[in-house]
Structures are given as structure tokens and as C-alpha cells.
Amino acid sequence: MEDTGFCNLPLSQDSFPELWQSVLTPSLSDITIKAEDPPGQNGSMCLLLLNDQELAEGFDENLFDMPTDMLPDDGVTPPAATVPVTTDYPGEYGFQLRFQDAGIAKSVTTTFSVPLNKLFCQLAKTSPIDILVSKEPPQGAVLRATAVYKKTEHVAEVVRRCPHHQNEDAAEHRSHLIRVEGTQSAQYCEDTHTKRQSVTVPYEPPQLGSEMTTILLSFMCNSSCMGGMNRRPILTILTLETQEGLVLGRRCFEVRVCACPGRDRKTEEENKHKTQTGTKQPKKRKSAPPPDTASTKKAKCTSSTEDEERDVFVLHIRGRERFEMLKKINDGLELLDKESKPKSRGHAKFPQPASGKRLLHKGDKSDSD
């Protein structure tokens, strides 16, 4: 059935706004509804469309534009959380980390403490980390390393390098603390919402004859740098993610960047062992001033002589003749001691005369005589 009335549009190659202008727009008074028209005919439909209003004189070109907040999602990764999660999550792929045991020698550049779950390393030195999974992750999976502060009062701040080390570095990503060495496919990212920095590297399956994949991390600032970490402990979060950003596994460990990793590891392990066993560290006391050596020597001499005079020794002698001979020697020494004591007591010390006067002895006469 052919359509009649103003709804029947002529065939044209003109644009839609021009075609809209060519449509006749009769008023409501000119439209009559026929009773015999069955429902659904053109006259009734046109009346319903008019709804007591006349058609617009012009065509609005922005009629079919959708607002920006109603646009469909294009698959962009959602923003990261303000406070990242630091708990371990192996996931369905059994994500695990292994560190090489380098010992506690002073010459080591990187070492890992299992009881502390802490990595000790030097500035800008490579730390190898082994990645293990129970089954192959999906195609395009990546490994992401992010540094966060450990304490709750600092966890909201972003971990960055100190200004001194940033100015010395000419790389584009010189503000990043963590770097991945030995690969050109590393990407350095910064979240637009939280401003947290991270580095990603594609996951590579283990080579033939190996069960793990090794990545090389280096930390580009000391833990004691002013303007950077400033002696605040940090954690490194290593996650296994899909290409879209979905987390498949997570591991977290503490990091200390110092000059002597072996010494610091030994010290912290000993301190933790003492706290677990309940032994307290002895407090350092102030050293007393050294005593006067002259006075101590005199006191020792006097005390030794007095002790020797008071002590009595027993000597076992074989033979009567030897006993009589040694007894005579001992009796003679005892006699000499008795005679020397009154003489030493009898010699009294007199005060020296004043200058210009002579001390008179027994039998001398004074000048006045």
C-alpha cells in the first residue's frame, strides 16, 4: 500500500538537512481525522507525532550526539588503588620468587635474608630474582615492579629518587627508583591518578632445561638519601599481570639499599634473634676517667710490702742439716728486722730551717756564743 500525505518523501540525493526543509508542515487545523480510518493509518500516526506541536523549522545537527559521560568503555585499565596491597597472593598460577644466597660477606653486592624477607643491595647493583609459576600464564602477561613505603604514616607518599641522583642521571626515567636491567622491552609507567611509578617487562617462559625465569632489578638510590627515602623502609611489590592489567599473582619483600649489604644483614638478623629469645642488648655506659698511674703504683708498692711482712709461708725441707742451716738464716733475718724497726722509728724528721739559717747539730755552738 502506497503512503499518501506529507509523510511520503520524494527520492532525492540531497543531504538530510535539505530534505528536512523540503517537508511540508501543515498546521493542526488543516489535519482532519477520518473516522473510517483504521488505527495505524498515516493520518492518525502523523497526529500522534505532532502532539499539539508544530514541526521544527530547522534541523538540529547535534540531535544524535551522545554526551561524553555516556560513551562506552574502550577497554582502558582502571586506575590503581591509592593504597596498594602488600600481601602475598600466589594465585592459580602459583606465582613465587627465589633469591640467590650470596652469604653475609662484606664483599657481596646483594644478598637476601629469608627470616627477614628482606633484600640488601648496593646502589645501582644488579639483583637477580627468579620467577616460578606452576603453569604457563596467558599470552602477553607482564611482570610489574612497584616500590611503596612500609610504614602506614608514609604509605600514601610516592617513592622517588632523591634530587641529587636525579640530576646526575640523563635517562628519561631518571625519577624511577627501580630499573630492569638486561632488556630493551622494559616500560616505565606512572599512574595518572596516584602518580605511583612502576616498571613492567614482558613475562618470558623458562628456557629449555630450566624451571624459572630470571629478571634483573637495580635500585638507583640509597635508603639514607636525603630528599628521597630518607631512612624510611620500603617494600617492593612484584606482580604477574595480564596485558589488560588484571593481577594474576603478587609477591612482596622489603628492600634496603646500603653500602655494606652483608654487614647490615648480619646485624639485623642478630637483633631479630635477640628480640625473639628475649635477650636484651647491654646498654653502653660512659667510660670512667683513667686513674692516676703514679698514685696507683705507690699504693701497690705499699700494700705489697705490708702484705709480704704479714704473710707466713711454710717450707717443707728434707734432712736435718738443711733445716738447721735454713733456720739459722731465718733467725738472722728476723733479728735484723727487729733491729731496723726501732731505728727507722727513732729518726724523726725535723722541719728545714728558713733560708739563711744553718741547722745546729749535736756539739756545735751558735754564732752568738
C-alpha positions as CSV (number, residue, x, y, z in Angstrom):
1,M,0.0,0.0,0.0
2,E,1.4,3.3,-1.0
3,D,1.8,6.1,1.6
4,T,-0.2,9.3,1.0
5,G,0.2,12.7,2.5
6,F,3.2,14.7,3.6
7,C,4.9,11.7,5.0
8,N,5.6,10.4,1.5
9,L,9.1,11.8,0.9
10,P,10.4,12.1,-2.7
11,L,13.5,10.2,-3.6
12,S,16.5,12.6,-3.6
13,Q,20.3,12.6,-3.3
14,D,20.3,15.8,-1.2
15,S,21.6,16.0,2.3
16,F,19.3,15.2,5.2
17,P,19.0,18.9,6.4
18,E,18.0,20.0,2.9
19,L,15.5,17.1,2.7
20,W,14.1,18.1,6.1
21,Q,13.5,21.6,4.9
22,S,11.5,20.3,1.9
23,V,9.0,18.5,4.0
24,L,5.6,20.4,4.3
25,T,4.5,21.1,7.8
26,P,0.7,21.7,7.9
27,S,-0.9,23.1,11.0
28,L,-3.2,21.1,13.2
29,S,-6.3,22.9,11.9
30,D,-5.6,21.6,8.4
31,I,-5.4,18.0,9.6
32,T,-8.8,16.1,9.8
33,I,-9.2,12.7,11.2
34,K,-11.4,10.5,9.4
35,A,-13.5,8.1,11.5
36,E,-13.3,5.4,8.9
37,D,-9.5,5.4,9.0
38,P,-8.5,2.3,10.9
39,P,-5.9,2.7,13.6
40,G,-2.4,2.7,12.4
41,Q,-3.1,4.7,9.2
42,N,-0.9,7.6,8.3
43,G,-3.3,10.3,9.4
44,S,-3.6,9.1,12.9
45,M,0.1,8.4,13.2
46,C,1.0,11.9,12.0
47,L,-1.4,13.4,14.5
48,L,0.2,11.5,17.4
49,L,3.7,12.6,16.3
50,L,2.6,16.2,16.2
51,N,1.4,16.0,19.8
52,D,-0.3,19.5,19.6
53,Q,3.1,21.0,18.4
54,E,4.3,22.0,15.1
55,L,7.4,20.6,13.5
56,A,10.6,22.4,14.0
57,E,11.5,24.9,11.3
58,G,15.2,23.8,11.1
59,F,17.1,20.5,11.6
60,D,19.4,20.3,14.7
61,E,22.7,18.7,13.6
62,N,23.7,17.9,17.2
63,L,20.5,15.9,17.8
64,F,22.2,12.5,17.6
65,D,25.4,13.5,19.5
66,M,25.8,11.5,22.8
67,P,27.3,13.1,25.9
68,T,30.9,12.1,26.7
69,D,30.0,10.6,30.1
70,M,27.7,8.1,28.3
71,L,30.3,6.8,25.9
72,P,31.0,3.1,26.2
73,D,34.2,1.9,27.8
74,D,37.1,1.3,25.4
75,G,38.9,-1.2,27.5
76,V,41.3,1.2,29.3
77,T,42.8,-0.3,32.5
78,P,41.0,1.1,35.6
79,P,43.1,3.4,37.9
80,A,45.2,1.8,40.6
81,A,44.3,1.9,44.3
82,T,45.6,4.7,46.4
83,V,47.0,2.2,49.0
84,P,48.4,-0.8,47.2
85,V,48.0,-4.3,48.6
86,T,51.2,-5.8,50.1
87,T,50.0,-9.3,51.0
88,D,51.3,-12.3,49.0
89,Y,48.9,-13.9,46.5
90,P,50.3,-16.8,44.5
91,G,47.0,-17.1,42.5
92,E,46.0,-20.0,40.3
93,Y,49.4,-19.9,38.5
94,G,51.5,-20.4,41.7
95,F,53.5,-17.2,41.4
96,Q,56.7,-17.5,43.5
97,L,60.0,-15.7,43.9
98,R,63.5,-17.1,44.7
99,F,66.7,-15.2,45.6
100,Q,70.2,-16.4,45.2
101,D,72.0,-17.0,48.6
102,A,75.1,-14.8,48.5
103,G,76.0,-15.0,52.2
104,I,76.9,-12.2,54.6
105,A,80.5,-11.4,53.5
106,K,81.4,-7.8,53.3
107,S,82.3,-8.0,49.6
108,V,78.8,-9.1,48.4
109,T,76.8,-6.5,46.4
110,T,73.4,-8.1,47.0
111,T,72.1,-10.7,49.5
112,F,68.6,-11.8,50.7
113,S,67.6,-12.7,54.2
114,V,64.9,-15.4,54.4
115,P,63.9,-14.8,58.1
116,L,63.6,-11.1,57.5
117,N,62.1,-11.4,54.0
118,K,64.4,-8.5,53.1
119,L,66.8,-7.8,50.2
120,F,70.0,-6.0,51.0
121,C,71.8,-4.5,48.0
122,Q,74.1,-1.7,46.9
123,L,73.3,1.3,44.9
124,A,72.8,0.6,41.2
125,K,73.9,-3.0,41.6
126,T,72.0,-5.8,39.8
127,S,69.9,-8.1,42.0
128,P,68.8,-11.3,40.2
129,I,65.3,-12.6,41.1
130,D,64.0,-15.9,39.9
131,I,60.3,-16.2,38.8
132,L,58.5,-19.5,39.2
133,V,54.9,-20.4,38.1
134,S,53.0,-23.7,38.3
135,K,51.6,-23.3,34.8
136,E,52.0,-21.1,31.8
137,P,50.4,-17.6,32.1
138,P,48.2,-16.3,29.3
139,Q,49.8,-14.8,26.2
140,G,51.1,-11.2,26.7
141,A,51.5,-11.5,30.5
142,V,53.8,-8.9,32.1
143,L,55.8,-8.5,35.4
144,R,55.4,-5.2,37.2
145,A,57.7,-3.9,40.0
146,T,56.4,-1.1,42.3
147,A,58.1,0.5,45.3
148,V,56.0,1.7,48.3
149,Y,56.8,2.8,51.8
150,K,56.4,0.2,54.5
151,K,55.1,2.3,57.4
152,T,51.5,3.4,57.5
153,E,52.4,7.1,58.1
154,H,54.4,7.1,54.8
155,V,52.4,4.7,52.6
156,A,50.4,7.4,50.8
157,E,53.6,9.1,49.5
158,V,55.2,8.2,46.2
159,V,58.7,6.6,46.4
160,R,61.0,8.6,44.2
161,R,64.8,9.1,43.9
162,C,66.5,12.0,45.7
163,P,67.1,15.2,43.7
164,H,70.9,14.6,43.8
165,H,70.8,11.3,42.0
166,Q,68.1,12.5,39.6
167,N,70.3,15.4,38.4
168,E,73.3,13.1,37.8
169,D,71.2,10.8,35.6
170,A,70.5,11.7,32.0
171,A,67.8,9.0,31.3
172,E,64.2,9.9,30.6
173,H,63.0,7.8,33.5
174,R,65.6,9.1,36.0
175,S,63.0,9.7,38.7
176,H,62.2,6.0,38.9
177,L,63.8,4.1,41.8
178,I,63.5,0.6,40.3
179,R,65.0,-0.3,37.0
180,V,65.1,-3.6,35.0
181,E,68.5,-4.4,33.5
182,G,69.4,-6.6,30.6
183,T,66.3,-6.0,28.4
184,Q,65.1,-3.3,25.9
185,S,61.4,-4.1,26.4
186,A,61.1,-2.6,29.8
187,Q,58.4,0.1,30.1
188,Y,58.4,2.8,32.8
189,C,54.9,3.8,33.8
190,E,53.4,6.4,36.1
191,D,49.7,6.2,37.2
192,T,47.8,9.3,36.3
193,H,45.7,9.2,39.5
194,T,48.1,8.1,42.2
195,K,51.3,9.3,40.5
196,R,53.0,6.0,41.6
197,Q,55.8,4.8,39.4
198,S,56.4,1.2,38.2
199,V,58.3,-0.7,35.6
200,T,56.9,-3.5,33.5
201,V,58.7,-6.2,31.5
202,P,57.1,-9.0,29.4
203,Y,57.0,-12.4,31.0
204,E,59.3,-14.9,29.2
205,P,58.8,-18.6,29.7
206,P,61.8,-20.6,31.2
207,Q,64.5,-21.7,28.8
208,L,65.0,-25.3,27.9
209,G,66.2,-27.3,30.9
210,S,65.2,-24.6,33.5
211,E,62.1,-24.2,35.6
212,M,62.4,-20.5,36.3
213,T,62.7,-17.1,34.6
214,T,65.2,-14.6,35.9
215,I,64.8,-10.8,35.9
216,L,67.5,-8.3,37.0
217,L,66.4,-5.4,39.2
218,S,68.5,-2.5,40.4
219,F,67.7,0.2,42.9
220,M,69.0,3.7,42.0
221,C,69.0,5.5,45.3
222,N,70.3,4.7,48.8
223,S,67.9,4.2,51.7
224,S,69.6,7.0,53.6
225,C,69.4,9.7,50.8
226,M,68.0,13.0,52.0
227,G,65.1,14.2,49.8
228,G,64.4,10.6,48.8
229,M,63.7,7.6,51.0
230,N,65.4,9.4,53.9
231,R,65.9,6.2,56.0
232,R,62.2,5.2,55.6
233,P,61.8,1.4,54.9
234,I,60.3,0.5,51.6
235,L,58.6,-2.6,50.1
236,T,58.9,-3.9,46.5
237,I,55.7,-5.3,45.1
238,L,56.3,-7.7,42.2
239,T,53.1,-8.7,40.4
240,L,52.2,-11.0,37.5
241,E,49.5,-9.3,35.3
242,T,47.7,-9.8,32.1
243,Q,48.1,-7.4,29.2
244,E,44.9,-5.6,30.4
245,G,46.2,-5.1,33.9
246,L,44.5,-8.0,35.7
247,V,46.6,-9.2,38.6
248,L,47.3,-13.0,38.4
249,G,49.9,-13.2,41.3
250,R,51.6,-11.0,43.8
251,R,54.8,-11.2,46.0
252,C,56.2,-8.5,48.3
253,F,59.5,-8.1,50.1
254,E,61.4,-5.4,51.9
255,V,64.5,-3.7,50.4
256,R,67.4,-1.9,52.0
257,V,69.9,-0.1,49.7
258,C,73.1,0.4,51.6
259,A,76.9,0.4,51.3
260,C,77.6,-2.9,53.0
261,P,74.7,-5.4,52.5
262,G,76.4,-8.4,54.2
263,R,77.2,-6.5,57.4
264,D,73.7,-4.9,57.7
265,R,72.0,-8.3,57.0
266,K,74.1,-9.9,59.8
267,T,73.3,-7.1,62.2
268,E,69.6,-7.1,61.6
269,E,69.3,-10.9,61.8
270,E,71.2,-10.9,65.2
271,N,68.9,-8.2,66.5
272,K,65.8,-10.1,65.5
273,H,67.2,-13.3,67.1
274,K,67.8,-11.4,70.4
275,T,64.3,-10.0,70.4
276,Q,62.8,-13.4,69.8
277,T,64.8,-15.0,72.5
278,G,64.2,-12.2,75.0
279,T,67.8,-11.2,75.5
280,K,68.3,-7.5,75.8
281,Q,71.3,-5.7,74.4
282,P,73.6,-4.3,77.0
283,K,73.5,-0.5,77.3
284,K,76.7,1.3,76.7
285,R,78.0,3.1,79.8
286,K,80.1,6.1,79.9
287,S,83.8,5.2,80.4
288,A,85.3,6.4,83.7
289,P,88.4,8.6,83.6
290,P,91.6,6.6,83.8
291,P,93.1,6.6,87.3
292,D,96.3,8.3,88.2
293,T,99.1,5.9,87.4
294,A,101.5,7.4,90.0
295,S,99.2,7.1,92.9
296,T,98.2,3.5,91.9
297,K,101.8,2.5,91.7
298,K,102.6,3.9,95.2
299,A,99.5,2.2,96.7
300,K,100.5,-1.1,95.1
301,C,104.1,-0.8,96.4
302,T,103.0,0.0,100.0
303,S,100.3,-2.7,100.0
304,S,102.7,-5.3,98.6
305,T,105.4,-4.6,101.2
306,E,102.9,-4.7,104.1
307,D,101.4,-8.0,102.8
308,E,104.8,-9.6,102.4
309,E,105.6,-8.7,106.0
310,R,102.4,-10.1,107.3
311,D,102.3,-13.3,105.2
312,V,103.6,-16.6,106.7
313,F,104.9,-19.3,104.5
314,V,105.5,-23.0,105.2
315,L,108.6,-24.6,103.6
316,H,109.0,-28.4,103.6
317,I,112.7,-29.4,103.9
318,R,114.2,-32.8,103.7
319,G,117.2,-33.5,106.0
320,R,118.0,-32.2,109.5
321,E,121.1,-30.4,108.4
322,R,119.3,-28.3,105.8
323,F,116.6,-27.5,108.2
324,E,119.1,-26.2,110.8
325,M,121.0,-24.2,108.2
326,L,117.9,-22.5,106.9
327,K,116.5,-22.0,110.4
328,K,119.7,-20.0,111.3
329,I,119.3,-17.9,108.2
330,N,115.6,-17.2,109.0
331,D,116.5,-16.3,112.7
332,G,119.2,-13.9,111.5
333,L,116.8,-12.1,109.1
334,E,114.2,-11.9,111.9
335,L,116.8,-10.3,114.2
336,L,117.7,-7.8,111.5
337,D,114.1,-6.8,111.1
338,K,113.7,-6.2,114.8
339,E,116.8,-4.0,115.0
340,S,115.9,-2.0,111.9
341,K,112.3,-1.1,113.0
342,P,113.3,1.0,116.1
343,K,116.0,2.8,114.2
344,S,113.5,3.8,111.5
345,R,111.1,5.0,114.1
346,G,113.7,6.9,116.1
347,H,114.8,9.0,113.1
348,A,112.3,11.8,113.3
349,K,112.1,14.3,110.5
350,F,112.6,17.9,111.6
351,P,111.4,20.9,109.6
352,Q,114.0,22.5,107.4
353,P,115.3,25.9,108.7
354,A,114.4,29.1,106.9
355,S,116.7,30.4,104.2
356,G,119.8,32.0,105.5
357,K,120.0,29.9,108.8
358,R,122.1,26.8,109.5
359,L,120.8,23.8,111.3
360,L,122.7,23.1,114.5
361,H,123.9,19.6,115.1
362,K,125.0,18.0,118.4
363,G,128.2,19.6,119.8
364,D,128.0,22.7,117.6
365,K,127.9,26.2,119.0
366,S,125.7,29.0,117.8
367,D,127.2,32.3,116.4
368,S,126.0,34.2,119.5
369,D,128.3,32.1,121.7
